């Protein structure tokens, strides 16, 4: 399931990064890696802003705000 499909309070683990992002967006991969958003990482959804089209997640002690487009490139599984 794409990461943009979760709601506030949900917990998930990143299972993979979209194949499109892997092939076409090396800067995006570096961005995600620099924030620790890699396969196996558990995240908590803190806030979903449907108007601003952002999702704020907690990964460990760090909170990160992603656009819905970026979150959709992270495939996650509920935990």
N, C-alpha and C positions, 0 to 999 in steps of 0.2 A: 504494500500500500504506500502511495506517496506520502511524504511527511506533511504535506499541506492538508491532508484529510483528517487530521486529529484535532481534538478540541481541548479547551482549557482543562487542566487537571489530569490529562492522559499521560501515561508513561509508556515509552517505546524504546526499542533498541534499533539502531541503524543497522540494516542488513546489507545494503549496498548503495552505491552511487549510480545514478542513471547512466546507461551506456552512451547516450548522446553526450552527456557532460564529460565522460571519460575520453571520448574521441575528439570533441570539438571545443572544449573549454578548459584548457590546462590552467588558466588563471583561477577559474572556479575551484578546481581541485586543490590548488595551493591555498586558496582562501579557506575552504572547508578544513583542510589538514591543519592549517595554522590555528584553527579554533578547536581542534580536537574532535571534529565531527567526521569520524571515520567508522567503518564497519565494526560492530561490536559495542560501540559506545551507547550507553543508556542516556536518555534525555527525558525531561519532564516538560510538558507544555504549560507555560506560565500564563500566556495571554494570546488570544487570537483576535486580530483587528481586521474585520471583514471590509470595513470602509477604507482603511489605509493599506489593506492588502499585505499585512505583515503578521508574523508569528514569532512570539518571544519564547525561547526555550532555555532550560537550565541544563547544562552539561557539567556535572561535577559541581564546583562552586562558582562557575562562570555562567552568566546570563548572556544570551546572544539573540539579537533580533534579525530575522531573515525575511526577505520578501516571500510571498507565496510562490513565486516562480522558482526561487532558489530552494525553498523547502520541498517543492514538488520533485526536485532532482535527487532527493534523499529518499530511499526506500526504507521503510521501517516496519517493525513487527511489534504488536502490543506485548508488554511484559507484565 
